[in-house]
Amino acid sequence: MPDVIKRLCPLRERLFKLDAAELLLVSFCFLFPLLVIPHPVTFRDGWLDYFYAPRFLFLGLASFLALLVLLWRRVRLRLARPSLPFLFLFLFLLAALVATALAPFPRLAWTGAAFRYTGLATYLLCVPLLLLAAVHGRPERPLRALTLAAALCSLLALAQLLGFNPVPHEPYRRGMTAYATLGSAENLGFFLGFAFPGALWLSLARRRWWLAPAVLVYLGLLLTLDWPAVLGALAGALCLARRRPLRLKELWPALPFALVTLLFFPALKLTPLAQRVGWLRLDQFWDVWKRVVLLCKHCWAWGLGPDHLTVVVQRMPWLGFWDKTPNLYLETAVTMGAFALVFYLAFLITSLWGQRDGVGAMGVAYLVTGLFHSEILPVMPLFWVVLGFVLARRGVLLAGAEEAKGCPEAGLASPGSSL
């Protein structure tokens, strides 16, 4: 027994030395994409919801824990350094708050519609995670966790296409395939397209064993047939390629991606993949965009209210709207108004401008995919965590206790410095 205690003592010391911020961010990046909780409780309108409502509750718990860590580390804003991203973030949340207060259905505006949960509360819950990532400033381990989760989702999507589905799902989701743990193939494509530049970054940073998860993420992305997410992933990959010129001998990691691509297109023709998963044509997006633009003219200032397009669909289904606009910028304009859209775009642009490392490339992938996708609960909080790592370079947040002690860890590490 004493020998067992002696062996456990080093483990105990290691556990106590773990950084609480890093532990929370790593756990969140790994668990949030994989969270599926079957339950007999109906959250909204008598529908079972295994994929969205549990994530919303988990986001609330993670946000609360992040806030506790921030308070424990006495994080404060260094006002001596002007920070445009945080200024625009504050103005965006203020405009979104006004839009929520003016919305016809306040509860819907705060929590969001069923199977969506993208009301104002979701944005507010993302803020503590963004601040925690900005204070922590070291993205390597959280990105590893996110890449592993994305690779596992790709394997699950492949298993579902082959007829084996270990993921519990609601009765009305039986006809769906290639959704892994994200609820739909479009959600999975959005997540994998967002995660791919980070996985590629890890594999290129002299860690070749991360090439296998990156190839898996790419394969899963192709299996979703979500061409907007593929465009976003390619845009992120181009940002990494522009970071520095590559020599010929450094191009060999591209071979497995090229092989997967060459094998995928014949398989698409020879298998019923397109019929089982399906994809949306560009003209279908264009038809919805035109209707939303016309609607924006009547509520341009403060919008309908967060997630209020679902009310339009329920009460006037003949108008041909979708409950979420397949464009996150138009969705923001029609639900929160022009002021919120301008401040949100300013926040994103000032945060990501000039960033060509892994987290910057992930941000670019998200924004490009957002041209054809609305913001969704399974991906948006992860994007805000990545934004926090991008903002870490600006050094506008400090943990007060660490700064007072002159601890070297108080200095915010560059996202690329740990690789």
N, C-alpha and C positions, 0 to 999 in steps of 0.2 A: 504493500500500500504506500509506504513512503516513496518508493521508486516511481510509482505512478504520479504522485503529487509533484515530485521533482521534474518529471517529464512535462507535466501540465503547466508548470510555472513559466517557462519561456513562452508558451502559447498565450498565457494570460497577459504577459508583458506586451507581446505583440498586439493583442487585441486592444489593450489600453492605449497603445501608441498610435492606433489608427486615427486618421483625420476624420472627424465627424462629417465635415462637408463632403469630402471625397467618398466616404462610405455611402452617404445619402444619394449623391449624384450617380455613383456607379449602380447602386441598387435600383434607382428610379429608371435609368436608361436601359437596364436589362429587363426589369419586370413590367414596366408600363406597356411596351408593345406586345407582351405575351399574356397580358391579364385577361383571362376568361373565367367567369364565375357562374356556373349554372345554379339557379335558385328558383324556388316556386313563387317568389314575391314579384308582383307586377308594380313597376315604378310609375308608369304613365299610361293612362287610357286603356288599362287592362291588358297590355302587351308584355310578354316576357322580354327581357333585355339582358342578355349575357355579356355583351361586348362594350356597351357605352355607359350605362349607368354605373356599373362597378368601377369603370375607369374614372368617371367623374368623382366618385367618392374617394378613390385612391389618390387622385390629384389633390383633393382637399387635404387628405392626411399628409401627403408629401410636402405640400405647401406650408402646412402648419409646422411640420418638423423643420423645414428650411428656415422659417421665421424664427423658431427657437434657437437654431444654430447661429443665425445672424445676430440675435439679441445677446447670445452668450459670448460671441466674439466682439460685441460692441462695434458693429460695423457703422461707419458714418460716411457721409458724402463729403469729399474734399472740394468745397466750393471755390477754393483758390484756383482750380483748373476748370476752365469752361468746358462743359460737356453737352454738346448739342444733342447727341442721341437721348440722353436722359431728359433734357428739356422737351424734346418732341414726344417722348414717351409719356411724360406728364400731361402734355396738351392733348395727346390722343385719348388718354384715359378720361380726361376731363370732358372732351367732346362726346365720347362714348357714354359717359354718365348722364350728360344732358339728353342724349338720344334715348337712353333707357328711361329717364324720368318722364319724357314726353310720349313714350310708347303707350298704345291703347291697352296692352296687357302687361303690366309691370312684372308679374311673376315669370311670364314667358321670356321677357326681355332679360331678366336677371339670370335665370338658370338655363334658358334655351329650350328648344323643342325636344320632344322625345326622339331618341336615336340620333340626336345632334349634340345637344349640350354645349353650344357655342354662344351662350349669352355673355353678358358682361362679367358675370362671376368667374367664368373660365379664364378670361383675360387677366382678371385681378389675381387669380390663384397662380397664374404663370409668373407673376412679378417676383415673388420671393425666390423661386427657382432660378430666374434670370440673375437676380442679385447675388445669390449664393455662388453661381457659376462665375460671375464677374469677380467675386472676392477670391475664390479658389484659384482660378486662372490656369489650371493645368488639365488640359482636355484628354490626355492620352488614355488613361484608364476608363473614364466614362465612354470614350469612343470605342474602346475595345469591347466594353459591355454592350454598347449599341450594335456593333458589328456582329457580335455573336448572336444577339437576339434576331437581327435581320437574317443571318445565315440559317438559324433555326426555323424562322418563318418561311424561308424559301424551301427548306426540306419538307415542311408541313404542306405547303402548296403543291409540291410535286407528289406527295403521298395522296393528297385529296384528288388530284387529277388521275391517279392510278387506281382510285376506288377505295382507298383506305383513309378514313378520316378519324383520327383520335381526338379531335377537338369537339367538345360538347357544343351543340348549337340549338337554337330555337327551332320549333317545328316548321316555321315558315321559311327557314333558310336551307331546307334540304336540297333544293334544286341548285344551290350555288356551289361553285367549285373555285379552287385556287384563291381562297381568302385567308388561309392560315388562321391566325388569331385576330385578324383586323376587321372581320365582319363582311367585307366585300372585296372583290378583286381590285376595284378602283382604289380603295383604301390601302390595300396591300401594295399596289403599284406606287402610290404616293409615298409610302413609308420606305420602300426599297430604293426608289429613285432618290430620295433624300439621303438615305444611309450610304449609298454606293460611293460617292466621292470620299467620305470618311474612311470607308473600308479600303479604297484604292490608295489613299494617303498613307494608311498604316502599312500597306504592302510595299509601297515605294520607299519608305523611310528605313531602308536597310533591315527590314524585318520580313523576310521573304515568306515565312510561314503563314503570314496573314494573307497571302495571295489566294489560298484555297477558300477561306470565307468570302473574300471579295468576288471570286468567280461564282460561288454559290449565290451570293446576293444578286449578281448580274443575271444568272440563270433564272432565278425566281422572278426578277423584274420582267424578263422576256415572257415568262409563262403567264403573267397577268394580262398580256396584250394591251397594256395601258401606255399607248404611244406618247401622251403628254409627259408621263413620268420618265420614259426613256429619253425624251428631249431634255428634260431637266437634268437627268443623270449625265448626259453627254455635255451639257453646258458646264456642270460642275467639274467634269473630267478635263475640259478644255482650260478651265481656270488653273488647274494643277499643272497642265502641260505648259502654260505660259509662265509659270513661276520661274523656270530656268530652262535653257536649251538642253535637250536630251541627246546623249551620244548613242551611236548605233548599238553598242553592246548593252545599253540600258533598256533597249526596247523589247527584250525577250519576254518580260512579263505580259506583253500584249498578246502573245501567241495563244494562251488558253482562252482569252476573251474572243479572239478571232475564230478559234475552233468552235466554241460554243455558238457563235453567231452563224457560222457556216452550217452547222448541224441543225440549228433551230428552224431555218426557213424550209428545208425539205420536210422536216417533221411537221411543220405547220400545214403543209399541203397534203401529207400522207395520213394525218391523224385528224379526228374531229375536234381538235383543240379550239379552233375559232368558233365552232357551234356551241361548245360546252362553256366557254368563258365569255366570248363576245367582246365587241368594242364599239365605241361611239364614233360616228363620222363627224368631220368638221362642220358639215352643214347643220347637224343637229345642235351643236354648240351655238352656231351663228343665229339660228332661229330663236333660241332662248335669250341670247345677248340682246337682240333687237327689242324684244319685249321689255327686258329689264331697263334698257336705256330710256324707253318711252315712259316707264314708271318712275324713273329717277327724276324726270322733269317736274313731277308733281310733289316730290318730297326731297328736293335736292339738298336742303340745308341740314336737316337732322334725321332723315330717313324714316322708314316705317317703324323701326325698332329692331333690336337684335333678334334674329331668328323669326321675324314676323312674316317672312314669305310663306311660311307654312300655313298661316291664317288665310292668305290669298288663295293658296292651292285648295284648302278645305272648303272655302266659301264660294269661290268662283273657279272651279276646275276647268271650265270651258275656255279660260283665257290662255291656257297652255304654259303656265309658269311651272318651274320646278321649285321644290321647297328650299333648295340651295342653288345659287347661281354658279355655273361651272366657270367661275373666274373670281378669285378671291378679292380682286380690286373692285369689280362691279358689285360683288356681294357686300363689301364694306360700304360702298357708296349708297346702295339702295336700303340697307338696314341701319346704318349709323350716320349717313349724310356725307356731304362733300368736305366739311371741316375735319371730320374724323379720318377720311381717306387721305387728305393732304398731310395731316400730321403723322399718320401711320406710314405713308410712303417716305416722308422726311426722316422718320425714325429708322426705317429699314436702310435707306440709302446712306445716311450718315454713319450707320453702324457697320455696313459691309463694304463701304467704298475703299478700294485699294487692297482688300484682303484676298490673298491668293493661296493661303495655306488650306489645310483640310477643312477646318470649321468654316472658313470663308466660302470654300467651294460648296459645302453643304447648304449654306445660306443661299447661294446663287441657284443651286438645284431646286430648292424649295420655291423660290420666287418665279423661276421659269415654269415649273410645273403648275404653279398657282395661276398661270394664264388660262388654264383649262380645268382647274380644280378649285373648289371652295376650301376654306380652312376647316379641318376636321379634328375632332377631339383626340383620336389616337395618334396624331402626328404633331399638332400645334404646340403642346407643352415641350416636346423634345426640341422643336425648332427654337423655342425661347431659351432653352438651356444652351443650345449652340450659340445663340446671340449673346448670351452672357459670357461665354468663352471669348467671343470676338471682342466684346467690350472690355475684357480684362486687360487688353493691351493699353487702354487709355488711362488706367491707373486712377480713376476717379473714386473708387471705393477702397476703403482700408478697414481692417479689423483694428479697432482702437487699442486693445490690449497689446497686440503684437507690435503696433507702431511705437507704443510707449516704451516697450522693452528693447526696441531696436532689433527685433528678430529678423533675420534675413528672409524668413518665409513670408514676412509682411509684404515684401516687394512682389508685385504681380508678375508671374512668369509669362513670357510670351508663349502663345499656343504652339509655336513651332520649336520652342527651346527644349521641350522634353523629348523630342523625337530625334 
